[in-house]
Amino acid sequence: MAIPRGLRARQPSAAARSLVLMIGVSAVVLAGVSFFGTNAATTVTVTATWIVVAFLASLALVIHVADPDRLDRAGVYVAVGALGALIACGLNLVTQDSSAGAQAFLAFPVLWAASHLRRTAVVVVTATAVVANAIVVPMLVPLDVGISDVLLTGVVLTVVAAMLERAGGIQERLVEALEQQATVDTLTGLVNRRVFDDALAVALAGPAADDGTALLLLDVDSFKQINDQHGHPVGDDALVHLAGIIRRQIRAGDAVLSRLGGDELAVLLPGCTADVAVARAESVLETVLSTPLSLPDGSLLAMSVSVGVAHRTAGALGMREFYAAADRALYRAKRAGRGRVEVAPA
């Protein structure tokens, strides 16, 4: 079963790469200190240090070759962060080392977690490091000295983790905002032309559903006149008004709703018969005609749209031809007096 989202990495692939680097650096540092200081004091401490080095090297190799997303779903990242804190404290206990340098190893898993994991996971890793250190240090030094060391280390780890997690959260929200801007029209909230074209290509590339695929192109009638008489803000309001009507008449789960540009909107209806597509187009038109736009001065602005409908069955029409058929139907509706639905020939 996948772990909760709050315990997952922000970007699994980036988290995996940096985790391998962190584990590698830790292994190299431990291998170096096994030749001097407390880690080299006895056969037991040397052996314990090299067991940890071998374990870290093996762990780094496994993470390097494994699928980052699968590791993330299995909760490996948060588990490795917490395990790293426990290993550092355990090694400090074996080597009887309570120095600042020994406790500094706790910063490795905490800083990595704060940089790559979500808030809940950061709390888990940081709490593991602080609590484990609070247990080990008083076992190695007098209580008054141990309390001071534990408090100082705990505060430093907590503050740094909180600052990094907050910075990562801000960056993540900025990235999400940029991604949304790249796919969604900011005025109407409908998907943009790029997303619509991709969806249309996918719908036409695969085998057509039994009912076929329909495309509706909608254009606000006399849109330039609306802008000239009432100003561009009202023109924007008209597009938002139309987008809202389309959303209410056509569920987004059944269709792809898009603003292609200017005052032209589009609806892609996979798995939709020609009759149903025409019925939906007429329903949108009737709702637009019966729902005027409220202007800032309290008056009402009557609106209408022209709609072109094209339908594709298996083996008929490529993407360019499909769009062109709907576009020709749209312009027939405009030439025929606007405020109407025209259907491309089957």
N, C-alpha and C positions, 0 to 999 in steps of 0.2 A: 504494500500500500504506500502511496506517495505521502511524503511528510507535508505538513501545512505550509502554505506559501510563505508565512512569516519566518520560517527556518531555512528558506532557500537562498541561493546566491542571486545577486542582481543580474550578473552575466556569467553563466556557468563556465563558458570557455575561458574567459579572462580570469575567473577565479581559479580554475585548474592550473593555468600557466603560472600564475603568481604563487600558487600553493606549492607547486613543484620547485620553484625557485627558492621559496622560503625554507622548505624542508632541506633542499640541497645545501643552502648556506648554513643552516643549523648543523647538518651532518659534518660539514667541513670544519666548522668552528669547534665542534666537540672532538673531532679527530685530532685537531691541533692541541687542545688543552689536555688531551689524554697523556701528553708527554711532560707536563709540568703542573705544579699547583696541586690542589686537593684532588683533582681527577686522576693524578698520577701517584697519589700517596701510597696506595696499596694495590695488591693484585686484584682485590675485590672491586675497588673503584675503577681501575683500568678496564677490567672485564665488563663491568656494568656500563661504562662509557662506550665501549666498542659494540656491545649488544645494542645499545640505543642507536649508534651510528649505522649498524647493519640494518636495523629495523627501519630507520628513516630512509635509507637508500632504497630499500625494497618498496616502501610506501610511495616514495617519489616515482619509482618506475611504474608501479601499478596505476597511479593517478595519471601519469603521462600517456599510457597506452589505452586507458579506459575512455568510454564515451562520457564527456562532461555532463551532458544532460541526464544521463542515467545515474551518475554519481549524485547529482543534485537531487533527483527524485527520491533516491534511497537515503538521503540525509547524511551522506558521507562527509560533506564539507563541514557542517557544524560539529559532527562527531570528531573529525580530525582536529578541529580547533580546540575542542575541549580536551581531547586526548593529549594534544601538545602541551597544554598547561599542566596536566597531571604528570606527564613524563618529566617536565622540567622540575616540578616540585619533588617528584620521586627521586630523581637523580641528585638533587640538592640534599635530600635526606641520606642517601647512600654515601655520598661523599662528605657529609657533615659540613656542608658549605652554606653559610647564611649570608655571604657577602652580597653587596649591591650588584656585583657582576653576575653572580649566580641567579639572583632574582630578576636580573635584566632579561634573561631568556624568556620570562613570562610575557614580555612585550611582543615577541614574535607572533604567537598565535592570536593575541588580542588585537594587535595592529592589523594583521591580515584579515581577521574576521570583520573588524570595523570598516575596512576598505572594500570588502566584497560581499558581505552577507547583510541580510535585512535586520531590522532592529531587534526582533525577538532572539535571533541567533546570536547577535552581538552580546546581548544580555546574558545568554547562556554561557558563552565562552568566557566573557569577562568575569562573571560570577564564579565560574569554576576556578579560574586563575586566582582570584582574590581569596576565596574560601580555602582552597588547597594551600596557598601560601600562608594563610592565617593559622592553619593546622601545623604545618611543617616548621616554620621559623621559631615559634616558642619552644619547640622540642630541641632546638640546637643552641639557643642562647638564653640568658636570663630573661624572665618574663617582662620586666620593664623595658629592656632593650628590644625584645621581640615585638612587643605591642607597638613601639615607635616605628620599627621597620615595617611591620604589617600595615599600619595606618598610612604611612607615607607611600608605600608601594601601591596599596589599594586605591588611594586617591589619585595618584598619577595615572594608573591604568584606566580607572573609570573616567576621568576627565578627558584623557586623550581619546579613548574609545568613543565617548559621547560626541566629541567634536568631529571626529572622522566620520561617524555614522550620520551625523546631521549634514555634513558636507556631501556625503554620498547620496543621501536622500534628495537634497536640492538638485544635484546633478542629474539624478534619475528622473525627477519631475521635469527638468528642462528638456531632457532627451525625449521623454514622452510627449511633451508639448510640441517639439519640433517634428516628431514623427506624425502627430496628428495634423499639423499644418501641412505636411507633405501629402496627406491623403484626403483631407476633408476641406471642403469649401468653407471658409470662415464666415461668410455671410449667411448662407442657408443651412449649413450643417450637413448638407448632402456630400457624398463622396465626389472627388474631383475627376477630371477627364482621364487622367492616367489610370486611376483605379477602375473606372468604368470600362476603359478600353481593355484592360487586363481581364476583367470579368467577362466581357463580350468575347474576347479571344478564347477563353477557357470554355465558355458555353458552346461556341461554334466548333472548337477543335475536337471535342469528344463526341461520342455517339449521341445523336439527338434523342431526347425523351420521346415517348410515344405521342405526347400531346404537342411536341415541337417547342420552339422558342419564339417569343414575341418581343418586339422592340417598339417603344412609344417615344416619339419626339414631340416635345411641347414648346410652344413659343408664345410669349405674351403678345397679344394683339395691341398694335399702336403703342409699343413700349417707348419709342422715341417721343411720341406726343405726351406721354405721362411725364417723362423727364423734363421736357420743355415747359410744360404748363405748371407742374408742381415741384420741380426740382429733383435732383438726383437722390436725395435722402428718401423721398417718397417712392422713387423707382426701386431703391433697395428694399423698402418696406413691401412693395408689391411682389418682389421675388421671394422674400421670406414668407409672405402670406401664401403664395402659390405652393412653396415647398411644404408648408404646414398642411395644406389641403391634400397634397399628394401623399404625405405620410399617413393621414387619417383614412384615405381611401384605399391605399395599397400598403399592406404590411411589409415592413423592411425584411422580415424573415422569408418572404416569398419573392422578393425582387431586389434589384440593385437600383437605388435612386441616386441620380447624379445631376449636378449642374455642369454642363459641358462648357459653358462660357457665355458671357453676355446675359441675354434673357432666355437662353435655350436650356431646357431641362430634359432629362431622358430617364426612361424606366425600362429596365431589362427584366423580362419575365420568363425565366427558364421553366420548362414543363408546363406550358400554358397553351391552350388551344386558341385558334384565331378568334372564335366567337367570344371567349372569355376576355381576351385582350381588348377587343372592341368594346365590350361591355364596361370594362374598367376605364377605358379612355373616355367613354361617354359619361360615366359616373363622375370622373374628375371634371369634365367640362361643365356638366350640370351644376356641380357644387360651386365651381368658380363663378358661374353666371348668377347663382343665387346667394353668393356670399361676398358682398362688396367689401372693399378695404376701408377701414376707418382711418380718416386723416387726422392730423394733429389738431385741426380746428373743429373737430367734431363732425364734419361732413363725411359723406360716404362716396367712395369712388368705385363705380361699376367696372368690373374687369371681365375680360374674356380671353380665351386661349384658342390657338389652332393646334390640332393634334394629328400627327401622321403615324400610322400603325403599319408595321411590317411583320410578317410571320414566316418562320422558316421550319421546314420539316426535314427529315433525314435526307442527306445528300444534296440539299439545295442551298445555294447562296453562300459565298464566302463572307468574311467580315466586312470587307469594303463594299461589296454588293448589297449586303444586308442593310448596312447603314444608309447607303445611297437610296435604297428602295423606300425606307422610312422617311428620308429627307425629301424625296420627290412627293410622297404623299402629303407631307407637312406643307409644302409649297402649293400643292393643289388646293388644300384647305384654305390657305390664305388668299389665293386667287379667286376662289369660289365665294368669298365674302367674309372669311374669318369666322371665329366662334363656332367651329365645326370639327368633326372628325372625318378624316379620309383614310382609306385603307389601300395599301399597295396591292397590286394584282398578285394573285397566288402564283 
